[in-house]
Structures are given as structure tokens and as C-alpha cells.
């Protein structure tokens, strides 16, 4: 994959998986051996699906900005990017989260992601959005709503 292909692939993944919260498309983008570490929390492919289902429960909409930064190493097949996510919760609360992510790609599949998140607007509850899962959803809703 070259830089333009990687940027298009990752942009489309964020549209399909994050903005549209279409969990059925996860296998189109992610390897069965996928591992993600977000803010120190490690998950696999099944847990990524749980994460997206939990987001669907609490988020009315998620909008991913165009990438602020995008670097790609063709030899290593790694992409490093910085972007912002705007979230509107079903409660009406809004927030913005800045993310820095490093992706490892293999044959048009994402095999690894290392991610750091930083809430820049939104306050309570938004700091857990990047790593929320179904187990946390009920306690998170109680605290936030």
C-alpha cells in the first residue's frame, strides 16, 4: 500500500466504522489477529466490536475530522495520524476528543493500533469514550446521564 492508498483506506474505515458505527464492516478493515492499545487498555478484535456496540448505545453521532497529520512509512506499512472526533451523546451532551494513532497494516487489513486520546471539550465521561466497552456502558450512563 502506498501513502495515498493508506490515507484513503483509513479515511474510509473511520467513516464506515466510527462515524456510521457499522460494526458489520469491521472484518472489511481489521485482521482477525488485530490488537489495539488505547490509553494503556489492550483489546482484540472481539473487544473492538464490543467497544463499537457500546459507543452505539451512548452516542447519537460521531464525526471524525479530516486528518490533521498523516505520515506513512511504505516499508513498514505504518500510518501515524492525528485527528479530532466530535461526539454528541444521546443525552445531548457534546464533546471533542483529540486522538493520535499509529496503525500497522498488512494486505489491506489493520493488524495493530496504538492510540492516545485527550478530551479537549466535554468534561465528565468523555475521557472514557475512547476505551468504553459494554461492561462499562451501564455504569458510565449512570455517572454521566
C-alpha positions as CSV (number, residue, x, y, z in Angstrom):
1,X,0.0,0.0,0.0
2,X,1.3,3.5,-0.8
3,X,0.6,6.7,1.2
4,X,-2.4,7.7,-0.8
5,X,-4.0,4.3,-0.7
6,X,-3.3,4.1,3.1
7,X,-4.9,7.5,3.7
8,X,-8.0,6.6,1.6
9,X,-8.3,3.2,3.3
10,X,-8.1,4.7,6.8
11,X,-10.4,7.6,6.0
12,X,-13.0,5.2,4.7
13,X,-12.6,2.9,7.7
14,X,-13.2,5.9,10.1
15,X,-16.3,6.8,8.0
16,X,-17.7,3.3,8.0
17,X,-16.8,2.0,11.4
18,X,-16.7,5.1,13.6
19,X,-18.9,7.8,12.1
20,X,-21.6,5.3,10.7
21,X,-20.9,2.9,13.7
22,X,-21.3,0.0,11.2
23,X,-20.0,-3.0,13.1
24,X,-20.8,-5.4,10.3
25,X,-18.0,-3.8,8.3
26,X,-15.3,-4.4,10.9
27,X,-14.0,-7.6,9.1
28,X,-13.5,-5.5,5.9
29,X,-10.8,-3.4,7.6
30,X,-9.4,-5.4,10.6
31,X,-7.4,-8.6,10.7
32,X,-8.6,-11.5,12.8
33,X,-5.3,-11.1,14.8
34,X,-6.0,-7.4,15.5
35,X,-4.6,-5.8,18.7
36,X,-5.3,-2.3,19.9
37,X,-3.9,-0.4,22.8
38,X,-5.8,2.8,23.7
39,X,-4.6,4.8,26.7
40,X,-3.0,1.7,28.1
41,X,-6.1,-0.5,27.6
42,X,-5.4,-3.6,25.3
43,X,-8.2,-5.1,23.3
44,X,-8.6,-7.7,20.5
45,X,-11.0,-7.8,17.5
46,X,-13.9,-9.2,19.6
47,X,-13.4,-6.4,22.1
48,X,-13.2,-3.8,19.3
49,X,-16.7,-5.0,18.2
50,X,-17.9,-4.7,21.9
51,X,-16.4,-1.2,22.0
52,X,-18.2,-0.1,18.9
53,X,-21.5,-1.6,20.1
54,X,-21.1,0.3,23.4
55,X,-20.5,3.5,21.5
56,X,-23.7,3.0,19.6
57,X,-25.5,2.7,22.9
58,X,-24.3,6.1,24.2
59,X,-23.6,8.2,21.1
60,X,-26.1,9.9,18.9
61,X,-23.4,10.8,16.4
62,X,-19.6,10.7,16.0
63,X,-17.9,12.9,13.5
64,X,-14.2,12.3,12.6
65,X,-12.3,15.3,11.3
66,X,-10.0,15.1,8.3
67,X,-6.6,14.1,9.5
68,X,-4.6,17.0,10.9
69,X,-1.4,15.0,10.4
70,X,-0.8,11.9,8.3
71,X,2.6,10.2,8.0
72,X,3.1,6.8,6.2
73,X,6.1,4.5,6.1
74,X,5.7,2.3,3.0
75,X,8.5,-0.1,4.1
76,X,7.0,-0.7,7.5
77,X,3.4,-0.3,6.3
78,X,2.6,2.0,9.3
79,X,0.5,5.1,9.4
80,X,0.7,7.8,12.1
81,X,-2.1,10.2,12.3
82,X,-3.7,12.9,14.5
83,X,-7.4,13.8,14.2
84,X,-10.3,15.1,16.2
85,X,-13.6,13.3,17.0
86,X,-16.8,15.2,17.8
87,X,-19.3,13.2,19.8
88,X,-22.9,14.0,20.5
89,X,-24.3,11.7,23.2
90,X,-27.9,10.6,23.3
91,X,-28.3,12.7,26.4
92,X,-27.4,15.8,24.2
93,X,-24.0,16.4,25.8
94,X,-21.3,17.2,23.3
95,X,-17.6,16.8,23.4
96,X,-14.4,16.7,21.3
97,X,-11.5,14.3,21.7
98,X,-8.1,14.6,20.0
99,X,-6.5,11.3,19.1
100,X,-3.0,10.2,17.9
101,X,-3.0,6.8,16.4
102,X,-0.3,4.5,14.9
103,X,-1.6,1.8,12.6
104,X,0.2,-1.3,11.4
105,X,-1.3,-2.5,8.1
106,X,-0.9,-5.9,6.3
107,X,-2.6,-6.7,3.0
108,X,-5.3,-4.1,3.3
109,X,-6.1,-5.0,6.9
110,X,-5.3,-3.3,10.1
111,X,-3.3,-5.6,12.4
112,X,-2.4,-3.2,15.2
113,X,-3.3,0.2,16.5
114,X,-1.7,2.2,19.3
115,X,-3.8,5.2,20.3
116,X,-3.7,8.1,22.8
117,X,-6.8,10.2,23.4
118,X,-7.2,13.6,25.0
119,X,-10.5,15.2,25.8
120,X,-10.4,18.8,24.6
121,X,-14.1,19.7,25.2
122,X,-16.8,17.9,27.0
123,X,-16.0,17.2,30.7
124,X,-17.3,14.3,32.6
125,X,-17.5,10.9,30.9
126,X,-15.8,11.9,27.7
127,X,-12.4,10.7,28.9
128,X,-13.7,7.1,28.9
129,X,-15.2,7.2,25.4
130,X,-12.0,6.0,23.6
131,X,-12.0,2.8,25.6
132,X,-15.6,2.3,26.6
133,X,-17.0,-1.3,26.3
134,X,-20.3,-2.9,27.0
135,X,-19.4,-3.7,30.6
136,X,-18.7,0.0,31.3
137,X,-21.8,1.3,29.5
138,X,-24.3,0.9,32.3
139,X,-22.1,2.4,35.0
140,X,-20.9,5.1,32.6
141,X,-24.5,6.1,31.7
142,X,-25.4,6.3,35.4
143,X,-22.5,8.6,36.1
144,X,-23.0,10.8,33.0
145,X,-26.7,10.9,32.4
